[in-house]
Amino acid sequence: MQLNDFYQVLQEYREFWQFKPFAYQQWPWQHTDLTASLAQLQLPEIELIDSDKERQRQFFSPYFPAVFSLPELSQIPAPVETPPLPFWLTNGIGGRKLAQIEAFISHLPQSQLPLLEWCAGKGHLGRLASFVQQRQVVSAEWQQNLCEQGQKLAQQWQLPQQFVPIDVLSAAAAKLLQPKQHAVALHACGQLHLSLLQQAVTRETEFISLAPCCYHLIHDSHYQPLSTQAQQQNLHLAKFDLQLAVQGQVTAGRRITQLRHTEMQWRMAYHALYQDLQQQVNYRPLASVGKHWFSGEFADFAQWAAAQHQWQLPAKVDWPFYLDRGRQLALHVARLDLVRHVFRRPLELWLLLDRLEFLREHGYQAELSAFCDYQTTPRNGLITAQKIAAS
């Protein structure tokens, strides 16, 4: 699995993924065969293709053959067989989260080195790892109340886990990292896990186990690659582009799915209304809003949206007309997103490989694998690294 292979594919098909679907009421590419096929798809078919890798392959491989020849993450068998955890230790951890933690711990090599849990929350990962491998754990978390809750649980079960309330992006956090240590982070977001990698290589931390998440949550407006090779490739990824890598979802109840559809339709209906009445062509984004809005009336949502954009709706609006227009536009956006989603995994793997190469450039023996299946979590990429001893 080479960084350059993913770069070549992303670069070749750039026009099909590096754009904002909301901004296009037409097709943003010149590919008549693909356009004709997409135009036949209705929402149920789009959802089936989007949620099934084999259906996605069947539909898109004639148009993007290079994407489907790329290697996938291999799920390496866990090197450590962990016994079932006692129920009292896992109480309060959601089933899917628990499965992720158990899978992650099973890939931690047995060692006497203390663990540093980065962005610990309540320290579920550190607490379970401490119990399974009988290791000391320092859990770094910036929210004081979570530290207190986690410390109480550790003391309750007499585990050697110590919480440190600290901002991991601060200069002081670097002092937590030591050479004789194993740093772990399960789904630490963007800048948080980038900081871990950069500080760990500086401190020459011996072991690192990292499952990244939320690549778009970074300080800079554009992604700054870590490795020399990725810097030379220069993909120019804005935060919106990085969001594509984390758009895969494996579970959503019927109610949540319906609310999501309603939200998309209403946002697009308001967009059409705004364009017509304000004589504006460009799409103006709206802030995120609670899902309860989309169980009410579209007119109320439109009033709220207009207030956000600081203009007054007229007394009379043809609401059915704009709702119908919103449904049409939302379907078009869903078709565009379906195409972009073909490239979410290649993009994520490019980002993971950038981190892998960065560690190798700094004297680590590093590997990339899947620590669990995609259904347990789409963010199943695990980077494991060990500092190579100087000869």
ChimeraX attribute file (.defattr): number of C-alpha atoms within 10 A of each C-alpha:
attribute: neighborCount
match mode: 1-to-1
recipient: residues
	/A:1	13
	/A:2	13
	/A:3	18
	/A:4	14
	/A:5	16
	/A:6	24
	/A:7	19
	/A:8	14
	/A:9	20
	/A:10	22
	/A:11	14
	/A:12	12
	/A:13	14
	/A:14	14
	/A:15	13
	/A:16	20
	/A:17	23
	/A:18	19
	/A:19	16
	/A:20	15
	/A:21	19
	/A:22	21
	/A:23	14
	/A:24	15
	/A:25	13
	/A:26	11
	/A:27	15
	/A:28	16
	/A:29	10
	/A:30	9
	/A:31	11
	/A:32	10
	/A:33	10
	/A:34	15
	/A:35	15
	/A:36	10
	/A:37	11
	/A:38	18
	/A:39	11
	/A:40	9
	/A:41	16
	/A:42	13
	/A:43	14
	/A:44	9
	/A:45	11
	/A:46	17
	/A:47	14
	/A:48	12
	/A:49	19
	/A:50	20
	/A:51	15
	/A:52	11
	/A:53	12
	/A:54	11
	/A:55	14
	/A:56	19
	/A:57	17
	/A:58	11
	/A:59	15
	/A:60	19
	/A:61	15
	/A:62	12
	/A:63	12
	/A:64	17
	/A:65	12
	/A:66	16
	/A:67	21
	/A:68	17
	/A:69	11
	/A:70	14
	/A:71	13
	/A:72	13
	/A:73	17
	/A:74	13
	/A:75	16
	/A:76	12
	/A:77	13
	/A:78	16
	/A:79	12
	/A:80	14
	/A:81	11
	/A:82	14
	/A:83	9
	/A:84	8
	/A:85	12
	/A:86	8
	/A:87	8
	/A:88	8
	/A:89	16
	/A:90	14
	/A:91	10
	/A:92	10
	/A:93	12
	/A:94	10
	/A:95	12
	/A:96	12
	/A:97	14
	/A:98	18
	/A:99	14
	/A:100	22
	/A:101	20
	/A:102	21
	/A:103	21
	/A:104	24
	/A:105	26
	/A:106	21
	/A:107	21
	/A:108	19
	/A:109	15
	/A:110	14
	/A:111	13
	/A:112	13
	/A:113	16
	/A:114	19
	/A:115	24
	/A:116	25
	/A:117	26
	/A:118	27
	/A:119	25
	/A:120	28
	/A:121	21
	/A:122	24
	/A:123	27
	/A:124	22
	/A:125	24
	/A:126	32
	/A:127	29
	/A:128	20
	/A:129	23
	/A:130	20
	/A:131	18
	/A:132	17
	/A:133	17
	/A:134	16
	/A:135	20
	/A:136	20
	/A:137	25
	/A:138	22
	/A:139	29
	/A:140	24
	/A:141	23
	/A:142	17
	/A:143	16
	/A:144	15
	/A:145	13
	/A:146	17
	/A:147	23
	/A:148	15
	/A:149	14
	/A:150	24
	/A:151	21
	/A:152	14
	/A:153	18
	/A:154	24
	/A:155	12
	/A:156	10
	/A:157	12
	/A:158	10
	/A:159	19
	/A:160	18
	/A:161	26
	/A:162	19
	/A:163	27
	/A:164	19
	/A:165	18
	/A:166	18
	/A:167	15
	/A:168	20
	/A:169	16
	/A:170	9
	/A:171	9
	/A:172	10
	/A:173	18
	/A:174	17
	/A:175	9
	/A:176	19
	/A:177	22
	/A:178	18
	/A:179	16
	/A:180	15
	/A:181	21
	/A:182	25
	/A:183	27
	/A:184	27
	/A:185	24
	/A:186	23
	/A:187	21
	/A:188	20
	/A:189	18
	/A:190	17
	/A:191	19
	/A:192	22
	/A:193	26
	/A:194	18
	/A:195	15
	/A:196	24
	/A:197	21
	/A:198	17
	/A:199	20
	/A:200	23
	/A:201	20
	/A:202	14
	/A:203	16
	/A:204	20
	/A:205	21
	/A:206	21
	/A:207	25
	/A:208	25
	/A:209	23
	/A:210	23
	/A:211	23
	/A:212	24
	/A:213	23
	/A:214	20
	/A:215	24
	/A:216	23
	/A:217	16
	/A:218	18
	/A:219	11
	/A:220	11
	/A:221	12
	/A:222	16
	/A:223	20
	/A:224	16
	/A:225	19
	/A:226	20
	/A:227	18
	/A:228	12
	/A:229	15
	/A:230	21
	/A:231	13
	/A:232	9
	/A:233	14
	/A:234	13
	/A:235	16
	/A:236	13
	/A:237	16
	/A:238	15
	/A:239	17
	/A:240	14
	/A:241	19
	/A:242	23
	/A:243	17
	/A:244	23
	/A:245	25
	/A:246	18
	/A:247	13
	/A:248	16
	/A:249	13
	/A:250	11
	/A:251	12
	/A:252	10
	/A:253	7
	/A:254	9
	/A:255	9
	/A:256	12
	/A:257	12
	/A:258	14
	/A:259	16
	/A:260	15
	/A:261	17
	/A:262	20
	/A:263	20
	/A:264	21
	/A:265	25
	/A:266	26
	/A:267	23
	/A:268	25
	/A:269	26
	/A:270	24
	/A:271	25
	/A:272	20
	/A:273	24
	/A:274	22
	/A:275	15
	/A:276	11
	/A:277	11
	/A:278	11
	/A:279	9
	/A:280	13
	/A:281	12
	/A:282	12
	/A:283	15
	/A:284	12
	/A:285	13
	/A:286	12
	/A:287	6
	/A:288	6
	/A:289	11
	/A:290	6
	/A:291	13
	/A:292	8
	/A:293	15
	/A:294	20
	/A:295	11
	/A:296	10
	/A:297	10
	/A:298	22
	/A:299	15
	/A:300	12
	/A:301	18
	/A:302	20
	/A:303	14
	/A:304	13
	/A:305	21
	/A:306	17
	/A:307	12
	/A:308	12
	/A:309	12
	/A:310	9
	/A:311	12
	/A:312	10
	/A:313	17
	/A:314	7
	/A:315	5
	/A:316	6
	/A:317	11
	/A:318	8
	/A:319	15
	/A:320	11
	/A:321	11
	/A:322	20
	/A:323	21
	/A:324	15
	/A:325	20
	/A:326	23
	/A:327	19
	/A:328	16
	/A:329	24
	/A:330	25
	/A:331	21
	/A:332	23
	/A:333	23
	/A:334	23
	/A:335	22
	/A:336	24
	/A:337	21
	/A:338	20
	/A:339	18
	/A:340	20
	/A:341	20
	/A:342	22
	/A:343	23
	/A:344	21
	/A:345	21
	/A:346	22
	/A:347	23
	/A:348	22
	/A:349	23
	/A:350	22
	/A:351	22
	/A:352	20
	/A:353	23
	/A:354	21
	/A:355	24
	/A:356	24
	/A:357	21
	/A:358	22
	/A:359	26
	/A:360	18
	/A:361	16
	/A:362	15
	/A:363	16
	/A:364	23
	/A:365	16
	/A:366	21
	/A:367	16
	/A:368	22
	/A:369	17
	/A:370	22
	/A:371	28
	/A:372	25
	/A:373	16
	/A:374	15
	/A:375	12
	/A:376	18
	/A:377	18
	/A:378	18
	/A:379	25
	/A:380	24
	/A:381	25
	/A:382	25
	/A:383	21
	/A:384	22
	/A:385	23
	/A:386	19
	/A:387	19
	/A:388	15
	/A:389	8
	/A:390	5
	/A:391	3
